[in-house]
């Protein structure tokens, strides 16, 4: 954990849009699409001979973000913290962990030891820049079989983790590690996503995210996949194209009727409580204080109330 175990408040992120680290000029497009967060990618999206230039470009983009008050959070996916790679990822982390950065996306996490290493480096960067403990968020990517198996321990390894989840995709690291075969519906990873979500919740990680939908043109399939992730309990998704952002944002946001129903439910439960009743029939279902608490949480996050 950070030096005193504290962490900055986190909010749900519905959409986290990957942007190549060599294309920081695309950030305005990400913001225009409505992305809650952009992930500048220094790992897979940048060839080896372009990583040094991309790192400088990303650091400059982070500096520019420090002087703006826009709603889009900025994260950076570094390379893995791997001794065999000459600690390239550690150099990238130190270069970009500065004011303006929301957090670090850490790839190929295999166990809690990877998280504690990143956590200590981020705590050092916070002290160097005069930032409070826990200022930088950490988003571990579970891309190995061991990492998926140890999601709970990984989630407990640092207080700064807020958005832990299962990010699956066809043909990527997770498919290779687990051995599943991607179908048009993506249902072969449902149990995996559900188990990782439970681990994230049990580890008290507040805003788990899922992903990815790789078919850029298939917005109908994207919507179905996003709806299934929300039904499991995820609060957002990583996405790969700006056209995916509005769909994902809509799926992970309650509509006006859902918010209105929350207000009606709370009022019904509070009336029942005032009359000395713990549970009450509401629109055909029995509800009580537990349901009212869930409704209040939804309103606090999405309706300012």
Helices and strands as residue ranges (DSSP letters): E 15-20, G 24-26, H 27-33, E 37-41, G 48-50, H 51-66, E 73-78, G 83-85, H 88-96, E 103-106, H 112-128, E 137-140, H 145-149, H 151-156, H 173-178, G 187-189, H 190-202, E 209-210, H 219-232, E 236-239, H 242-251, H 256-274, E 280-282, E 285-287, H 289-302
